[in-house]
């Protein structure tokens, strides 16, 4: 298994372009199953999770013309439904959390689907209840078969309805939405997720002929149609990469320019990094992070310690809490990181403590970080990447640390960040893939 060897303590410089959004790509790629016509998708991130989903689509029978690593044309006019019940499909789809979103378009167009137990990150329990309950309300019957680990879904006819989601799940909303666009009648989804990537999915579906209202809000209304056609779509820049590069610049005391950052879609992300004392300049759609010797964490207006927590959009995305936590270790001041959504996502902090960070893990959801203010630098160690976001957080820590670090299990990083070592080398980082 590959690993990164990183020699830290070097200042970086230059510009970097964020990849296409991973979380958007997983939704958009599943949506190609809704039409027998061609769908052209651009700015596809060349990462393991996305490539695995594209491979799955090909196995199901989707014709794929991969023009280059970031552009492809898909045509789902000859789907092999029987493959969905195969051991091969179970094994492949079970490795990828995003494969659950194949179910919505399959139900809409072919009236049957199979959902494996969720795969992907080891960051705690991820429920399928929102997906299954939503499908049930649209008229789907389901059975769980423990012998093969699949939820078997059947819907002779999907019918529109009103539903109130128990949580604003992004994948749950996307899945239910894709099923509802071809259901009979009108569907209303309240407490829907409203992330920019879900807005992108809605806009794409409308270009295909769907009738979705309320885009960008938590109340979506979908009038079912009988047929969807082809379209073209381009992914937004990945907001998680943008946040990661802001944190990287601050930790390594580097001046880095993020080109084409998609600023209008970043929401509260820049403000959260400003609360850590990180300066940045917006130049059109580019972000310049100037070199900073010291950055100081703000406190609340009453003088109490700052708390940064995750929340459904337009709140702060949970995918950047790991980055914020690492960045805070070298800030001046203290912050409480509260990870509400995943109970195991903070367990990587033991590696940071081994590197010399001052962190108190209060419980599986909260960590208090006492910033060094650079008085004591982190030191390089050997560590393993437990999930995508923690892996990049540890990589950022290693790039700022004194000495050499070894990061193992970097397949987790490759799942979400394309050519990360090559792109960091272009900024001057000392990183080798071994």
NUMARPA-976512 format. One record per residue (C-alpha): residue in three letters; x, y, z; residue number from 1. Coordinates in Angstrom, 1 decimal, padded with zeros to 4 digits. Layout:
// NUMARPA-976512
<res->ALA; east->X; north->Y; up->Z; n->NUM>
...
// end
This chain:
// NUMARPA-976512
<res->UNK; east->000.0; north->000.0; up->000.0; n->1>
<res->UNK; east->001.3; north->003.5; up->-000.9; n->2>
<res->UNK; east->002.3; north->006.0; up->001.7; n->3>
<res->UNK; east->003.5; north->009.6; up->001.7; n->4>
<res->UNK; east->006.9; north->010.7; up->003.0; n->5>
<res->UNK; east->006.7; north->014.3; up->003.9; n->6>
<res->UNK; east->009.5; north->016.6; up->005.1; n->7>
<res->UNK; east->007.9; north->019.6; up->006.7; n->8>
<res->UNK; east->008.7; north->023.1; up->007.7; n->9>
<res->UNK; east->009.0; north->024.5; up->004.2; n->10>
<res->UNK; east->007.1; north->027.6; up->003.0; n->11>
<res->UNK; east->005.1; north->027.1; up->-000.1; n->12>
<res->UNK; east->004.1; north->029.6; up->-002.8; n->13>
<res->UNK; east->002.2; north->029.8; up->-006.0; n->14>
<res->UNK; east->-001.3; north->029.2; up->-007.2; n->15>
<res->UNK; east->-003.5; north->026.1; up->-007.2; n->16>
<res->UNK; east->-006.8; north->025.3; up->-008.9; n->17>
<res->UNK; east->-009.4; north->023.3; up->-006.9; n->18>
<res->UNK; east->-010.7; north->020.1; up->-008.5; n->19>
<res->UNK; east->-014.4; north->019.5; up->-009.4; n->20>
<res->UNK; east->-016.6; north->018.9; up->-006.4; n->21>
<res->UNK; east->-016.5; north->015.3; up->-005.2; n->22>
<res->UNK; east->-019.8; north->015.4; up->-003.4; n->23>
<res->UNK; east->-021.5; north->017.0; up->-006.4; n->24>
<res->UNK; east->-020.0; north->014.4; up->-008.8; n->25>
<res->UNK; east->-021.4; north->011.4; up->-006.9; n->26>
<res->UNK; east->-025.0; north->012.9; up->-007.2; n->27>
<res->UNK; east->-024.6; north->014.0; up->-010.8; n->28>
<res->UNK; east->-023.2; north->010.8; up->-012.1; n->29>
<res->UNK; east->-026.0; north->008.8; up->-010.6; n->30>
<res->UNK; east->-028.5; north->011.1; up->-012.4; n->31>
<res->UNK; east->-027.3; north->009.9; up->-015.8; n->32>
<res->UNK; east->-029.4; north->006.8; up->-015.2; n->33>
<res->UNK; east->-032.6; north->008.9; up->-015.5; n->34>
<res->UNK; east->-032.4; north->009.2; up->-019.3; n->35>
<res->UNK; east->-031.6; north->007.0; up->-022.3; n->36>
<res->UNK; east->-030.1; north->010.1; up->-024.0; n->37>
<res->UNK; east->-026.5; north->011.4; up->-023.8; n->38>
<res->UNK; east->-025.4; north->013.4; up->-020.8; n->39>
<res->UNK; east->-022.0; north->015.2; up->-021.0; n->40>
<res->UNK; east->-020.3; north->016.0; up->-017.7; n->41>
<res->UNK; east->-017.3; north->018.3; up->-017.3; n->42>
<res->UNK; east->-014.9; north->019.1; up->-014.5; n->43>
<res->UNK; east->-015.1; north->015.6; up->-013.1; n->44>
<res->UNK; east->-012.6; north->015.1; up->-010.3; n->45>
<res->UNK; east->-010.1; north->012.3; up->-011.1; n->46>
<res->UNK; east->-010.4; north->010.5; up->-007.7; n->47>
<res->UNK; east->-010.9; north->007.0; up->-006.5; n->48>
<res->UNK; east->-014.5; north->007.4; up->-005.2; n->49>
<res->UNK; east->-015.7; north->009.0; up->-008.5; n->50>
<res->UNK; east->-013.8; north->006.6; up->-010.7; n->51>
<res->UNK; east->-015.3; north->003.7; up->-008.8; n->52>
<res->UNK; east->-018.8; north->005.0; up->-009.4; n->53>
<res->UNK; east->-018.0; north->005.5; up->-013.1; n->54>
<res->UNK; east->-016.8; north->001.9; up->-013.3; n->55>
<res->UNK; east->-020.0; north->000.8; up->-011.6; n->56>
<res->UNK; east->-022.1; north->002.7; up->-014.1; n->57>
<res->UNK; east->-020.2; north->000.9; up->-016.9; n->58>
<res->UNK; east->-020.8; north->-002.4; up->-015.3; n->59>
<res->UNK; east->-024.6; north->-001.7; up->-015.1; n->60>
<res->UNK; east->-024.5; north->-001.1; up->-018.9; n->61>
<res->UNK; east->-024.0; north->002.7; up->-019.2; n->62>
<res->UNK; east->-022.0; north->003.5; up->-022.3; n->63>
<res->UNK; east->-019.2; north->005.8; up->-021.3; n->64>
<res->UNK; east->-017.0; north->007.9; up->-023.7; n->65>
<res->UNK; east->-014.3; north->009.3; up->-021.4; n->66>
<res->UNK; east->-013.0; north->012.2; up->-023.6; n->67>
<res->UNK; east->-010.3; north->013.0; up->-021.0; n->68>
<res->UNK; east->-009.9; north->012.4; up->-017.2; n->69>
<res->UNK; east->-012.2; north->015.3; up->-016.4; n->70>
<res->UNK; east->-014.8; north->015.1; up->-019.2; n->71>
<res->UNK; east->-017.1; north->012.2; up->-020.2; n->72>
<res->UNK; east->-020.3; north->011.5; up->-022.1; n->73>
<res->UNK; east->-022.7; north->008.9; up->-020.6; n->74>
<res->UNK; east->-025.6; north->007.1; up->-022.3; n->75>
<res->UNK; east->-027.8; north->004.8; up->-020.2; n->76>
<res->UNK; east->-029.9; north->003.3; up->-023.1; n->77>
<res->UNK; east->-029.2; north->-000.4; up->-022.4; n->78>
<res->UNK; east->-029.1; north->-001.0; up->-018.6; n->79>
<res->UNK; east->-028.6; north->-004.6; up->-017.3; n->80>
<res->UNK; east->-031.0; north->-004.7; up->-014.3; n->81>
<res->UNK; east->-029.9; north->-008.3; up->-013.5; n->82>
<res->UNK; east->-026.4; north->-007.1; up->-012.7; n->83>
<res->UNK; east->-027.8; north->-005.2; up->-009.7; n->84>
<res->UNK; east->-028.5; north->-008.4; up->-007.9; n->85>
<res->UNK; east->-025.0; north->-009.9; up->-008.5; n->86>
<res->UNK; east->-022.2; north->-010.5; up->-006.0; n->87>
<res->UNK; east->-019.9; north->-008.3; up->-008.1; n->88>
<res->UNK; east->-022.3; north->-005.3; up->-007.8; n->89>
<res->UNK; east->-022.6; north->-005.9; up->-004.0; n->90>
<res->UNK; east->-018.9; north->-006.0; up->-003.5; n->91>
<res->UNK; east->-018.1; north->-002.9; up->-005.6; n->92>
<res->UNK; east->-021.1; north->-000.8; up->-004.5; n->93>
<res->UNK; east->-020.5; north->-001.7; up->-000.8; n->94>
<res->UNK; east->-017.1; north->000.0; up->-001.0; n->95>
<res->UNK; east->-018.6; north->003.3; up->-001.9; n->96>
<res->UNK; east->-021.0; north->005.4; up->000.2; n->97>
<res->UNK; east->-022.2; north->007.3; up->-002.9; n->98>
<res->UNK; east->-023.5; north->004.2; up->-004.6; n->99>
<res->UNK; east->-026.6; north->004.4; up->-002.4; n->100>
<res->UNK; east->-027.7; north->007.3; up->-004.8; n->101>
<res->UNK; east->-028.1; north->004.9; up->-007.7; n->102>
<res->UNK; east->-031.3; north->003.7; up->-006.1; n->103>
<res->UNK; east->-033.4; north->006.9; up->-006.7; n->104>
<res->UNK; east->-032.9; north->007.0; up->-010.5; n->105>
<res->UNK; east->-033.2; north->003.2; up->-010.8; n->106>
<res->UNK; east->-036.6; north->003.3; up->-009.0; n->107>
<res->UNK; east->-037.7; north->006.2; up->-011.1; n->108>
<res->UNK; east->-036.9; north->004.6; up->-014.5; n->109>
<res->UNK; east->-036.8; north->000.9; up->-013.9; n->110>
<res->UNK; east->-039.0; north->000.5; up->-010.8; n->111>
<res->UNK; east->-036.5; north->-001.6; up->-008.9; n->112>
<res->UNK; east->-033.2; north->-001.0; up->-007.1; n->113>
<res->UNK; east->-030.8; north->-002.6; up->-004.6; n->114>
<res->UNK; east->-029.0; north->-000.7; up->-001.8; n->115>
<res->UNK; east->-026.0; north->-002.3; up->-000.1; n->116>
<res->UNK; east->-024.9; north->-001.6; up->003.4; n->117>
<res->UNK; east->-023.1; north->001.8; up->003.3; n->118>
<res->UNK; east->-019.4; north->001.8; up->002.5; n->119>
<res->UNK; east->-016.8; north->004.6; up->002.4; n->120>
<res->UNK; east->-015.3; north->006.3; up->005.5; n->121>
<res->UNK; east->-014.9; north->004.7; up->008.9; n->122>
<res->UNK; east->-016.3; north->007.8; up->010.7; n->123>
<res->UNK; east->-019.2; north->006.3; up->012.5; n->124>
<res->UNK; east->-022.7; north->005.1; up->011.8; n->125>
<res->UNK; east->-024.4; north->006.4; up->008.6; n->126>
<res->UNK; east->-028.1; north->005.7; up->008.5; n->127>
<res->UNK; east->-030.1; north->004.8; up->005.5; n->128>
<res->UNK; east->-033.5; north->005.5; up->007.2; n->129>
<res->UNK; east->-034.0; north->008.8; up->005.5; n->130>
<res->UNK; east->-033.6; north->007.2; up->002.0; n->131>
<res->UNK; east->-035.7; north->004.2; up->002.7; n->132>
<res->UNK; east->-038.6; north->006.1; up->004.5; n->133>
<res->UNK; east->-038.7; north->008.6; up->001.6; n->134>
<res->UNK; east->-038.9; north->005.9; up->-001.0; n->135>
<res->UNK; east->-041.6; north->004.1; up->001.0; n->136>
<res->UNK; east->-043.7; north->007.3; up->001.1; n->137>
<res->UNK; east->-043.4; north->007.5; up->-002.7; n->138>
<res->UNK; east->-044.9; north->003.9; up->-002.9; n->139>
<res->UNK; east->-041.8; north->001.7; up->-002.7; n->140>
<res->UNK; east->-041.8; north->-001.7; up->-001.0; n->141>
<res->UNK; east->-038.5; north->-002.8; up->000.5; n->142>
<res->UNK; east->-037.1; north->-005.9; up->002.2; n->143>
<res->UNK; east->-033.7; north->-006.3; up->003.8; n->144>
<res->UNK; east->-032.0; north->-009.6; up->002.9; n->145>
<res->UNK; east->-029.3; north->-010.3; up->005.5; n->146>
<res->UNK; east->-027.9; north->-013.2; up->003.5; n->147>
<res->UNK; east->-026.7; north->-010.8; up->000.8; n->148>
<res->UNK; east->-026.5; north->-007.6; up->002.7; n->149>
<res->UNK; east->-028.9; north->-005.7; up->000.3; n->150>
<res->UNK; east->-032.1; north->-003.7; up->000.7; n->151>
<res->UNK; east->-034.3; north->-004.9; up->-002.2; n->152>
<res->UNK; east->-036.6; north->-002.1; up->-003.4; n->153>
<res->UNK; east->-039.6; north->-002.4; up->-005.7; n->154>
<res->UNK; east->-042.0; north->000.2; up->-007.0; n->155>
<res->UNK; east->-044.6; north->-000.7; up->-009.7; n->156>
<res->UNK; east->-045.6; north->003.0; up->-009.7; n->157>
<res->UNK; east->-044.1; north->005.9; up->-007.8; n->158>
<res->UNK; east->-046.7; north->008.4; up->-006.6; n->159>
<res->UNK; east->-046.0; north->011.9; up->-005.4; n->160>
<res->UNK; east->-046.7; north->012.9; up->-001.8; n->161>
<res->UNK; east->-045.8; north->015.3; up->001.0; n->162>
<res->UNK; east->-042.9; north->014.3; up->003.2; n->163>
<res->UNK; east->-041.1; north->015.9; up->006.1; n->164>
<res->UNK; east->-037.5; north->014.5; up->006.3; n->165>
<res->UNK; east->-036.3; north->013.6; up->009.8; n->166>
<res->UNK; east->-032.9; north->015.1; up->008.9; n->167>
<res->UNK; east->-031.7; north->017.3; up->006.0; n->168>
<res->UNK; east->-029.6; north->014.6; up->004.6; n->169>
<res->UNK; east->-027.8; north->015.6; up->001.4; n->170>
<res->UNK; east->-027.6; north->012.1; up->-000.1; n->171>
<res->UNK; east->-031.1; north->011.3; up->001.2; n->172>
<res->UNK; east->-032.6; north->014.4; up->-000.4; n->173>
<res->UNK; east->-030.7; north->013.8; up->-003.6; n->174>
<res->UNK; east->-031.9; north->010.2; up->-003.8; n->175>
<res->UNK; east->-035.6; north->010.9; up->-003.0; n->176>
<res->UNK; east->-035.5; north->013.9; up->-005.4; n->177>
<res->UNK; east->-034.2; north->011.7; up->-008.3; n->178>
<res->UNK; east->-037.0; north->009.2; up->-007.6; n->179>
<res->UNK; east->-039.7; north->011.9; up->-007.4; n->180>
<res->UNK; east->-038.9; north->013.6; up->-010.7; n->181>
<res->UNK; east->-040.6; north->010.7; up->-012.6; n->182>
<res->UNK; east->-043.3; north->009.9; up->-010.0; n->183>
<res->UNK; east->-047.0; north->010.5; up->-010.8; n->184>
<res->UNK; east->-048.3; north->013.8; up->-009.4; n->185>
<res->UNK; east->-046.6; north->016.3; up->-007.1; n->186>
<res->UNK; east->-044.0; north->015.6; up->-004.4; n->187>
<res->UNK; east->-043.2; north->018.1; up->-001.6; n->188>
<res->UNK; east->-040.0; north->017.5; up->000.4; n->189>
<res->UNK; east->-039.7; north->019.6; up->003.5; n->190>
<res->UNK; east->-036.5; north->019.9; up->005.6; n->191>
<res->UNK; east->-034.7; north->019.1; up->002.4; n->192>
<res->UNK; east->-030.9; north->019.7; up->002.2; n->193>
<res->UNK; east->-030.1; north->022.8; up->000.3; n->194>
<res->UNK; east->-026.3; north->022.6; up->-000.3; n->195>
<res->UNK; east->-024.9; north->024.2; up->-003.5; n->196>
<res->UNK; east->-024.2; north->020.7; up->-004.8; n->197>
<res->UNK; east->-027.9; north->019.7; up->-004.4; n->198>
<res->UNK; east->-028.9; north->023.0; up->-006.1; n->199>
<res->UNK; east->-026.6; north->021.9; up->-009.0; n->200>
<res->UNK; east->-028.4; north->018.6; up->-009.2; n->201>
<res->UNK; east->-031.8; north->020.3; up->-009.3; n->202>
<res->UNK; east->-030.7; north->022.7; up->-012.0; n->203>
<res->UNK; east->-029.3; north->019.8; up->-014.1; n->204>
<res->UNK; east->-032.6; north->017.8; up->-013.7; n->205>
<res->UNK; east->-034.6; north->020.8; up->-014.7; n->206>
<res->UNK; east->-032.5; north->021.2; up->-017.9; n->207>
<res->UNK; east->-033.3; north->017.5; up->-018.6; n->208>
<res->UNK; east->-037.0; north->018.3; up->-018.4; n->209>
<res->UNK; east->-037.8; north->017.9; up->-014.7; n->210>
<res->UNK; east->-040.1; north->020.4; up->-012.9; n->211>
<res->UNK; east->-038.5; north->021.3; up->-009.6; n->212>
<res->UNK; east->-039.3; north->024.5; up->-007.6; n->213>
<res->UNK; east->-037.8; north->025.9; up->-004.4; n->214>
<res->UNK; east->-034.2; north->025.3; up->-005.4; n->215>
<res->UNK; east->-031.9; north->026.6; up->-002.7; n->216>
<res->UNK; east->-034.5; north->026.3; up->000.0; n->217>
<res->UNK; east->-035.4; north->023.5; up->002.4; n->218>
<res->UNK; east->-038.8; north->023.1; up->000.7; n->219>
<res->UNK; east->-038.7; north->021.4; up->-002.7; n->220>
<res->UNK; east->-041.8; north->020.9; up->-004.9; n->221>
<res->UNK; east->-041.5; north->018.4; up->-007.7; n->222>
<res->UNK; east->-044.0; north->017.8; up->-010.4; n->223>
<res->UNK; east->-043.5; north->014.4; up->-011.9; n->224>
<res->UNK; east->-042.8; north->014.0; up->-015.6; n->225>
<res->UNK; east->-042.8; north->010.9; up->-017.9; n->226>
<res->UNK; east->-039.5; north->011.4; up->-019.6; n->227>
<res->UNK; east->-036.1; north->013.2; up->-019.1; n->228>
<res->UNK; east->-033.7; north->014.0; up->-021.9; n->229>
<res->UNK; east->-030.0; north->014.6; up->-022.2; n->230>
<res->UNK; east->-028.0; north->017.6; up->-021.1; n->231>
<res->UNK; east->-024.6; north->019.0; up->-020.3; n->232>
<res->UNK; east->-023.3; north->019.8; up->-016.9; n->233>
<res->UNK; east->-020.1; north->021.2; up->-015.3; n->234>
<res->UNK; east->-019.1; north->020.6; up->-011.6; n->235>
<res->UNK; east->-018.5; north->023.4; up->-009.2; n->236>
<res->UNK; east->-015.1; north->023.8; up->-007.6; n->237>
<res->UNK; east->-014.8; north->021.6; up->-004.5; n->238>
<res->UNK; east->-015.4; north->023.8; up->-001.5; n->239>
<res->UNK; east->-013.7; north->021.2; up->000.8; n->240>
<res->UNK; east->-010.5; north->021.5; up->-001.3; n->241>
<res->UNK; east->-010.8; north->025.3; up->-001.1; n->242>
<res->UNK; east->-011.0; north->025.2; up->002.7; n->243>
<res->UNK; east->-008.1; north->022.7; up->002.8; n->244>
<res->UNK; east->-005.9; north->025.0; up->000.8; n->245>
<res->UNK; east->-006.7; north->028.0; up->003.1; n->246>
<res->UNK; east->-005.7; north->025.9; up->006.1; n->247>
<res->UNK; east->-002.6; north->024.7; up->004.3; n->248>
<res->UNK; east->-001.4; north->028.3; up->003.6; n->249>
<res->UNK; east->-002.0; north->029.4; up->007.2; n->250>
<res->UNK; east->-000.2; north->026.3; up->008.7; n->251>
<res->UNK; east->002.9; north->026.6; up->006.5; n->252>
<res->UNK; east->003.1; north->030.4; up->006.7; n->253>
<res->UNK; east->002.8; north->030.5; up->002.9; n->254>
<res->UNK; east->001.3; north->032.8; up->000.3; n->255>
<res->UNK; east->-001.0; north->030.8; up->-001.9; n->256>
<res->UNK; east->-003.6; north->031.9; up->-004.5; n->257>
<res->UNK; east->-006.6; north->029.6; up->-005.0; n->258>
<res->UNK; east->-007.8; north->030.2; up->-008.6; n->259>
<res->UNK; east->-011.4; north->029.8; up->-009.6; n->260>
<res->UNK; east->-012.5; north->029.1; up->-006.0; n->261>
<res->UNK; east->-016.3; north->029.5; up->-006.6; n->262>
<res->UNK; east->-016.5; north->032.1; up->-003.9; n->263>
<res->UNK; east->-020.3; north->032.7; up->-004.3; n->264>
<res->UNK; east->-020.9; north->029.0; up->-003.4; n->265>
<res->UNK; east->-018.6; north->028.9; up->-000.3; n->266>
<res->UNK; east->-021.2; north->030.2; up->002.1; n->267>
<res->UNK; east->-019.8; north->030.7; up->005.6; n->268>
<res->UNK; east->-016.5; north->028.8; up->005.0; n->269>
<res->UNK; east->-014.3; north->031.9; up->004.6; n->270>
<res->UNK; east->-015.8; north->033.5; up->007.7; n->271>
<res->UNK; east->-014.9; north->030.5; up->009.8; n->272>
<res->UNK; east->-011.3; north->030.6; up->008.8; n->273>
<res->UNK; east->-011.3; north->034.4; up->009.5; n->274>
<res->UNK; east->-012.5; north->033.6; up->013.0; n->275>
<res->UNK; east->-009.2; north->031.6; up->013.4; n->276>
<res->UNK; east->-007.4; north->034.8; up->012.4; n->277>
<res->UNK; east->-006.5; north->033.9; up->008.9; n->278>
<res->UNK; east->-006.4; north->036.7; up->006.4; n->279>
<res->UNK; east->-007.6; north->036.4; up->002.8; n->280>
<res->UNK; east->-008.3; north->038.6; up->-000.1; n->281>
<res->UNK; east->-011.0; north->038.0; up->-002.7; n->282>
<res->UNK; east->-009.8; north->038.9; up->-006.2; n->283>
<res->UNK; east->-012.7; north->038.2; up->-008.6; n->284>
<res->UNK; east->-013.3; north->034.5; up->-008.1; n->285>
<res->UNK; east->-009.8; north->033.9; up->-006.8; n->286>
<res->UNK; east->-008.7; north->033.9; up->-003.1; n->287>
<res->UNK; east->-005.3; north->035.1; up->-002.0; n->288>
<res->UNK; east->-004.1; north->033.9; up->001.4; n->289>
<res->UNK; east->-001.1; north->036.1; up->002.3; n->290>
<res->UNK; east->001.9; north->034.8; up->004.3; n->291>
<res->UNK; east->001.1; north->035.2; up->008.0; n->292>
<res->UNK; east->003.6; north->034.8; up->010.9; n->293>
<res->UNK; east->000.9; north->034.5; up->013.5; n->294>
<res->UNK; east->-002.9; north->034.2; up->013.4; n->295>
<res->UNK; east->-005.0; north->034.7; up->016.5; n->296>
<res->UNK; east->-008.3; north->032.9; up->017.2; n->297>
<res->UNK; east->-011.2; north->035.3; up->017.9; n->298>
<res->UNK; east->-013.4; north->035.0; up->021.0; n->299>
<res->UNK; east->-017.1; north->035.6; up->021.2; n->300>
<res->UNK; east->-018.3; north->039.1; up->022.0; n->301>
<res->UNK; east->-018.7; north->038.3; up->025.7; n->302>
<res->UNK; east->-015.1; north->037.1; up->025.8; n->303>
<res->UNK; east->-015.9; north->033.4; up->026.0; n->304>
<res->UNK; east->-014.0; north->030.8; up->024.1; n->305>
<res->UNK; east->-014.9; north->030.4; up->020.4; n->306>
<res->UNK; east->-016.8; north->027.3; up->019.4; n->307>
<res->UNK; east->-016.8; north->026.0; up->015.8; n->308>
<res->UNK; east->-019.4; north->023.3; up->015.1; n->309>
<res->UNK; east->-020.9; north->021.7; up->012.0; n->310>
<res->UNK; east->-024.5; north->022.4; up->010.9; n->311>
<res->UNK; east->-026.5; north->021.6; up->007.7; n->312>
<res->UNK; east->-026.1; north->024.2; up->005.0; n->313>
<res->UNK; east->-025.9; north->027.2; up->005.1; n->314>
<res->UNK; east->-024.1; north->026.2; up->008.3; n->315>
<res->UNK; east->-020.5; north->025.1; up->008.4; n->316>
<res->UNK; east->-019.8; north->021.8; up->006.6; n->317>
<res->UNK; east->-018.6; north->018.9; up->008.8; n->318>
<res->UNK; east->-016.0; north->018.0; up->006.2; n->319>
<res->UNK; east->-013.9; north->021.0; up->007.1; n->320>
<res->UNK; east->-013.9; north->020.6; up->010.9; n->321>
<res->UNK; east->-010.9; north->018.3; up->010.8; n->322>
<res->UNK; east->-009.0; north->021.0; up->008.8; n->323>
<res->UNK; east->-010.1; north->023.7; up->011.2; n->324>
<res->UNK; east->-008.9; north->021.6; up->014.2; n->325>
<res->UNK; east->-005.4; north->021.1; up->012.7; n->326>
<res->UNK; east->-005.1; north->024.8; up->011.8; n->327>
<res->UNK; east->-006.1; north->025.8; up->015.3; n->328>
<res->UNK; east->-003.1; north->023.9; up->016.8; n->329>
<res->UNK; east->-000.7; north->026.6; up->015.5; n->330>
<res->UNK; east->-003.0; north->029.6; up->016.1; n->331>
<res->UNK; east->-002.7; north->031.9; up->019.1; n->332>
<res->UNK; east->-005.7; north->031.2; up->021.5; n->333>
<res->UNK; east->-008.2; north->028.4; up->022.1; n->334>
<res->UNK; east->-011.2; north->027.0; up->020.4; n->335>
<res->UNK; east->-013.7; north->024.2; up->021.0; n->336>
<res->UNK; east->-014.4; north->022.0; up->018.0; n->337>
<res->UNK; east->-017.8; north->020.4; up->018.2; n->338>
<res->UNK; east->-018.4; north->017.6; up->015.6; n->339>
<res->UNK; east->-022.1; north->016.8; up->015.9; n->340>
<res->UNK; east->-022.8; north->014.6; up->013.0; n->341>
<res->UNK; east->-020.2; north->011.7; up->013.1; n->342>
<res->UNK; east->-019.3; north->010.2; up->016.4; n->343>
<res->UNK; east->-015.8; north->008.9; up->015.4; n->344>
<res->UNK; east->-014.5; north->011.7; up->013.2; n->345>
<res->UNK; east->-012.3; north->013.3; up->015.9; n->346>
<res->UNK; east->-010.4; north->010.2; up->016.9; n->347>
<res->UNK; east->-007.5; north->011.2; up->014.6; n->348>
<res->UNK; east->-006.4; north->013.8; up->017.2; n->349>
<res->UNK; east->-004.3; north->011.3; up->019.0; n->350>
<res->UNK; east->-001.8; north->011.5; up->016.0; n->351>
<res->UNK; east->-001.8; north->015.3; up->016.4; n->352>
<res->UNK; east->-001.1; north->015.0; up->020.2; n->353>
<res->UNK; east->001.8; north->012.7; up->019.3; n->354>
<res->UNK; east->003.1; north->015.5; up->017.0; n->355>
<res->UNK; east->003.0; north->017.9; up->020.0; n->356>
<res->UNK; east->-000.4; north->019.5; up->019.6; n->357>
<res->UNK; east->-002.2; north->020.6; up->022.8; n->358>
<res->UNK; east->-005.7; north->019.0; up->022.4; n->359>
<res->UNK; east->-008.1; north->017.7; up->024.9; n->360>
<res->UNK; east->-010.5; north->015.1; up->023.4; n->361>
<res->UNK; east->-013.6; north->015.8; up->025.7; n->362>
<res->UNK; east->-015.7; north->013.0; up->024.1; n->363>
<res->UNK; east->-016.3; north->011.5; up->020.6; n->364>
<res->UNK; east->-017.9; north->014.8; up->019.5; n->365>
<res->UNK; east->-015.8; north->017.6; up->021.1; n->366>
<res->UNK; east->-012.2; north->018.6; up->021.2; n->367>
<res->UNK; east->-010.6; north->021.6; up->022.9; n->368>
<res->UNK; east->-007.6; north->023.0; up->021.1; n->369>
<res->UNK; east->-005.1; north->025.2; up->022.8; n->370>
<res->UNK; east->-003.1; north->026.9; up->020.1; n->371>
<res->UNK; east->000.7; north->027.1; up->020.4; n->372>
<res->UNK; east->001.0; north->030.4; up->018.6; n->373>
<res->UNK; east->003.9; north->028.7; up->016.8; n->374>
<res->UNK; east->005.9; north->028.8; up->020.1; n->375>
<res->UNK; east->006.2; north->025.0; up->019.8; n->376>
<res->UNK; east->006.3; north->023.5; up->016.3; n->377>
<res->UNK; east->004.7; north->020.1; up->015.5; n->378>
<res->UNK; east->007.2; north->017.3; up->015.0; n->379>
<res->UNK; east->007.1; north->014.7; up->012.3; n->380>
<res->UNK; east->005.9; north->011.1; up->013.1; n->381>
<res->UNK; east->004.6; north->008.0; up->011.4; n->382>
<res->UNK; east->000.8; north->007.9; up->011.2; n->383>
<res->UNK; east->-002.1; north->006.4; up->009.3; n->384>
<res->UNK; east->-005.0; north->008.2; up->007.5; n->385>
<res->UNK; east->-008.3; north->007.0; up->008.9; n->386>
<res->UNK; east->-010.6; north->008.8; up->006.5; n->387>
<res->UNK; east->-010.5; north->011.3; up->003.6; n->388>
<res->UNK; east->-010.7; north->014.6; up->005.6; n->389>
<res->UNK; east->-008.6; north->013.5; up->008.6; n->390>
<res->UNK; east->-006.0; north->012.2; up->006.1; n->391>
<res->UNK; east->-005.6; north->015.6; up->004.5; n->392>
<res->UNK; east->-005.6; north->017.3; up->007.9; n->393>
<res->UNK; east->-002.7; north->015.0; up->008.9; n->394>
<res->UNK; east->-000.9; north->015.8; up->005.6; n->395>
<res->UNK; east->-001.3; north->019.6; up->006.3; n->396>
<res->UNK; east->000.1; north->019.0; up->009.9; n->397>
<res->UNK; east->003.0; north->017.1; up->008.4; n->398>
<res->UNK; east->003.8; north->019.8; up->005.9; n->399>
<res->UNK; east->004.0; north->022.3; up->008.8; n->400>
<res->UNK; east->006.0; north->020.1; up->011.2; n->401>
<res->UNK; east->009.7; north->019.9; up->011.8; n->402>
<res->UNK; east->011.3; north->016.8; up->010.4; n->403>
<res->UNK; east->010.0; north->013.8; up->008.4; n->404>
<res->UNK; east->006.5; north->012.3; up->008.6; n->405>
<res->UNK; east->005.2; north->009.1; up->007.1; n->406>
<res->UNK; east->001.5; north->008.9; up->006.3; n->407>
<res->UNK; east->000.2; north->005.4; up->005.6; n->408>
<res->UNK; east->-003.2; north->004.3; up->004.1; n->409>
<res->UNK; east->-003.1; north->007.2; up->001.7; n->410>
<res->UNK; east->-005.8; north->005.5; up->-000.4; n->411>
<res->UNK; east->-008.2; north->007.3; up->001.9; n->412>
<res->UNK; east->-006.7; north->010.7; up->000.8; n->413>
<res->UNK; east->-006.8; north->009.6; up->-002.9; n->414>
<res->UNK; east->-010.5; north->008.9; up->-002.6; n->415>
<res->UNK; east->-011.2; north->012.6; up->-002.3; n->416>
<res->UNK; east->-008.2; north->014.6; up->-003.5; n->417>
<res->UNK; east->-006.9; north->014.3; up->-007.1; n->418>
<res->UNK; east->-003.1; north->014.2; up->-007.7; n->419>
<res->UNK; east->-002.6; north->015.9; up->-004.3; n->420>
<res->UNK; east->001.1; north->015.1; up->-004.1; n->421>
<res->UNK; east->001.8; north->016.4; up->-007.6; n->422>
<res->UNK; east->-000.1; north->019.6; up->-007.0; n->423>
<res->UNK; east->001.6; north->020.2; up->-003.6; n->424>
<res->UNK; east->005.0; north->019.7; up->-005.2; n->425>
<res->UNK; east->004.2; north->022.4; up->-007.6; n->426>
<res->UNK; east->003.8; north->024.7; up->-004.6; n->427>
<res->UNK; east->007.2; north->023.7; up->-003.3; n->428>
<res->UNK; east->006.2; north->020.9; up->-000.9; n->429>
<res->UNK; east->008.7; north->018.1; up->-000.1; n->430>
<res->UNK; east->006.4; north->015.1; up->-000.5; n->431>
<res->UNK; east->007.0; north->011.7; up->-002.0; n->432>
<res->UNK; east->004.6; north->008.9; up->-002.8; n->433>
<res->UNK; east->006.3; north->005.6; up->-001.9; n->434>
// end
